Amino acid sequence: MLPGNTDFIVDPAHLIFLGVFALVLVTVVGTLAYAIVSARRAVARGQAASILWHEEFEELPASAKACRHDLTGETPGRRCERAFDCKGCETHARLVAEAKPLPSIDAGGFFVLADRLYHRGHAWLKQEEDGTVTLGLDDLATRLVGKSAALDLPAVGERLAENGPAFRLKAGKARVRVVSPVTGEVVETGSQGMGFLLRVKPDGPLDTRALLSGREAAAFFGRERDRLQLVLSAAHGVPALADGGDLVGDLSSAIPAEDRDRVLGEMLLEA
């Protein structure tokens, strides 16, 4: 039905069809050409903006070029030479790696680290600069399970679900799981000595609205101390949490062996 084809018949219907076909073809080609030109312009604008910013940065007075680590007092007097682009700065990477832990808060005898978020199941979460998060046991859980607790960590590549099992631990006769504060894939396993137990790559944007920090976390730990005393009151003989007014450092020693599974399960939200 095309010219050159002996079956092609010139009539109004065929002419209309060819006209519509040509119009669609021109529209598609025009749209593609416009998209290519627009993309090139966008790239050019981005490069121009970057070049312009670096030129403007060079014109800034020295007082406006303070390094972020000068602002914090880590490197007094240091000036930025990278237009505030810290991603490729070796000094920034080194200072972050050497950074001292942020101050902790004394919350009813437990310590709340200011750079962490806390799940009510007593796991903590820390957001890392590479987009991953590290997980560990908070101060209360660590003291409840004791130094002799054995950890059963998931393997690299396994997936965690928020409020599902993050890892399991064995403390005496107790077998309990610790709840995960995040959904994602395990990319590294650690240890208590490394300062974290799991490194996880979250699924999508991290939602931390259910986690506690700062004064909220401090208040939570104060209430958890009271709840722990109530849980222990059902134990064989009521153990004391305090020694001379101070909270017992090794809380696991305050739990009778026959009650350990129950107490840990209740405090870590397994029961």
C-alpha positions in Angstrom: 0.0 0.0 0.0 3.0 2.3 -0.5 4.1 4.1 -3.7 6.2 1.8 -5.9 4.0 -1.1 -4.8 1.7 -2.3 -7.5 -0.9 -2.9 -4.9 -0.9 0.7 -3.8 -4.0 2.5 -4.6 -4.2 6.3 -4.5 -7.4 7.1 -2.8 -8.4 9.5 0.1 -8.2 6.8 2.7 -4.6 5.8 1.8 -3.6 9.4 1.6 -5.0 10.1 5.1 -3.2 7.1 6.5 0.1 8.2 5.0 -0.4 11.7 6.3 -1.1 10.5 9.8 1.9 8.2 9.7 4.2 11.0 8.5 2.9 13.3 11.3 3.5 10.6 13.9 7.0 10.0 12.6 7.9 13.7 12.5 6.5 14.1 16.1 8.7 11.2 17.4 11.8 12.5 15.7 11.2 16.0 16.9 10.6 14.8 20.5 13.8 12.8 20.5 15.8 15.8 19.0 14.3 18.1 21.6 15.2 15.7 24.4 18.8 15.4 23.2 19.2 19.1 23.0 17.6 19.7 26.4 19.9 17.1 28.0 23.0 18.7 26.5 21.9 22.1 27.7 21.3 20.7 31.2 24.8 19.1 31.3 26.3 22.4 30.0 24.4 24.4 32.7 25.7 22.0 35.4 29.3 22.3 34.3 28.9 26.1 34.0 27.5 26.3 37.5 30.3 24.2 38.9 32.9 26.4 37.2 31.2 29.5 38.3 31.0 28.3 41.9 34.7 27.5 42.0 35.5 31.0 40.6 33.2 32.6 43.2 34.7 30.5 46.0 38.2 31.8 45.1 36.9 35.4 45.5 35.6 34.7 49.0 37.5 36.3 51.9 39.6 33.9 54.1 37.1 34.4 57.0 34.4 32.9 54.8 36.4 29.8 53.9 36.6 28.2 57.4 37.0 24.5 57.3 34.2 22.6 59.0 36.8 21.1 61.4 37.9 24.7 62.3 34.3 25.4 63.3 34.3 22.5 65.6 37.7 23.4 67.1 39.4 20.2 65.7 41.7 22.2 63.4 41.8 25.8 64.6 42.5 28.3 61.8 42.2 25.7 58.9 40.8 27.1 55.7 39.0 25.0 53.0 40.7 24.8 49.6 38.1 22.5 47.9 35.1 24.8 47.6 33.5 23.0 50.6 33.6 19.7 48.8 34.5 17.3 51.6 33.9 14.1 49.8 37.4 13.9 48.4 39.3 15.5 51.2 41.8 13.2 52.9 42.0 15.4 55.9 38.3 15.3 56.5 38.3 11.5 56.1 41.2 11.2 58.6 39.6 13.5 61.2 36.3 11.6 60.9 38.1 8.3 61.5 40.0 9.7 64.4 37.0 11.5 66.0 36.4 10.8 69.6 33.1 9.4 70.7 30.5 12.0 71.4 29.7 12.6 75.1 27.4 10.2 76.8 24.4 10.9 79.0 24.0 9.3 82.4 20.4 8.0 82.3 19.6 6.4 85.6 22.9 4.6 85.8 22.9 3.7 82.1 24.8 5.6 79.4 23.1 6.9 76.4 25.5 7.8 73.5 24.6 11.1 71.8 25.5 9.8 68.3 23.1 6.8 68.5 19.4 6.1 68.1 17.8 3.5 70.4 15.2 0.9 69.8 12.9 -0.1 72.7 14.2 -3.7 72.3 17.6 -2.4 73.4 19.5 -2.4 70.2 21.1 0.9 69.1 21.6 2.2 65.5 24.2 4.6 64.3 24.1 6.3 60.9 27.4 6.2 59.1 28.7 8.6 56.4 28.7 6.0 53.7 24.9 5.5 54.0 25.1 2.3 56.0 24.1 1.9 59.7 25.8 0.0 62.4 23.9 -1.9 65.1 24.8 -3.0 68.6 23.5 -3.7 72.1 22.8 -0.8 74.3 24.3 -0.4 77.8 21.4 -2.0 79.6 21.3 -5.1 77.4 25.1 -5.4 77.5 25.1 -5.4 81.3 22.1 -7.8 81.4 23.7 -10.5 79.3 27.1 -10.2 80.8 30.6 -10.5 79.2 30.3 -14.3 78.8 27.3 -14.0 76.4 27.7 -15.8 73.0 26.4 -14.0 69.9 24.8 -15.6 66.9 25.1 -13.0 64.1 23.5 -13.3 60.7 25.9 -13.8 57.7 26.8 -11.1 55.3 24.1 -10.9 52.6 21.2 -11.9 54.9 18.3 -9.5 55.3 16.9 -7.9 58.4 13.3 -6.7 58.8 12.5 -3.9 61.2 11.2 -5.3 64.5 12.3 -8.8 63.3 15.3 -10.7 64.7 18.6 -8.8 64.2 20.8 -11.4 66.0 20.5 -13.9 68.8 22.5 -14.4 72.0 23.1 -17.1 74.5 23.7 -16.1 78.1 23.8 -19.1 80.5 20.6 -21.0 79.9 19.0 -18.0 78.2 18.4 -18.0 74.5 16.9 -14.7 73.3 16.8 -12.7 70.1 17.5 -9.0 69.8 15.0 -6.9 67.7 16.3 -5.1 64.6 15.7 -1.3 64.4 16.1 -1.3 60.6 15.1 -3.1 57.4 18.0 -3.9 55.1 20.9 -6.2 54.1 23.8 -7.2 56.3 27.1 -6.0 54.7 29.5 -6.6 57.5 29.6 -8.4 60.9 31.5 -7.0 63.8 32.0 -7.7 67.5 31.8 -6.0 70.9 35.5 -5.1 70.6 35.0 -3.5 67.2 32.3 -1.2 68.6 29.4 -2.6 66.5 27.9 -6.0 65.8 26.3 -5.5 62.4 26.7 -3.1 59.5 23.5 -2.9 57.4 22.6 -1.2 54.1 19.0 0.1 54.6 16.3 -0.4 52.1 15.6 3.1 50.7 15.6 6.2 52.9 16.1 5.5 56.5 13.1 6.2 58.7 14.1 6.7 62.3 10.9 8.1 63.7 10.3 5.1 65.9 13.7 5.3 67.5 14.8 7.3 70.6 17.6 9.8 71.1 18.8 12.4 73.6 16.4 13.2 76.4 13.8 10.8 75.2 16.3 7.9 75.3 17.5 9.1 78.8 13.9 9.1 80.1 13.3 5.6 78.5 16.3 4.1 80.3 15.2 5.5 83.6 11.8 3.8 83.2 13.5 0.6 82.0 15.5 0.5 85.2 12.2 0.6 87.1 10.7 -2.1 84.8 13.7 -4.3 85.3 13.2 -4.1 89.1 9.6 -5.2 88.7 10.6 -8.1 86.4 13.2 -9.2 88.8 10.8 -9.0 91.7 9.2 -12.2 90.4 12.6 -14.0 90.6 13.7 -16.5 93.2 14.7 -14.1 95.9 14.5 -10.5 94.9 18.0 -9.5 93.7 19.3 -5.9 94.3 20.1 -3.7 91.3 22.1 -1.2 93.4 25.3 -1.6 95.4 25.8 1.3 97.8 23.4 3.5 95.8 25.2 2.8 92.5 23.7 0.5 89.8 25.4 -2.9 89.7 27.8 -2.9 86.8 27.3 -6.5 85.9 23.5 -6.9 86.0 23.7 -10.4 84.8 25.1 -11.4 88.2 21.9 -10.1 89.8 19.7 -12.5 87.9 19.3 -16.0 89.2 20.2 -18.6 86.6 16.8 -20.1 86.6 15.2 -16.8 85.8 17.6 -15.5 83.2 15.7 -16.7 80.1 12.5 -15.0 81.4 14.1 -11.8 82.5 16.1 -11.3 79.3 13.1 -12.2 77.2 10.9 -9.7 78.8 13.5 -6.9 78.8 14.5 -7.4 75.2 10.8 -7.6 74.1 10.8 -11.3 73.3 8.0 -12.1 75.7 
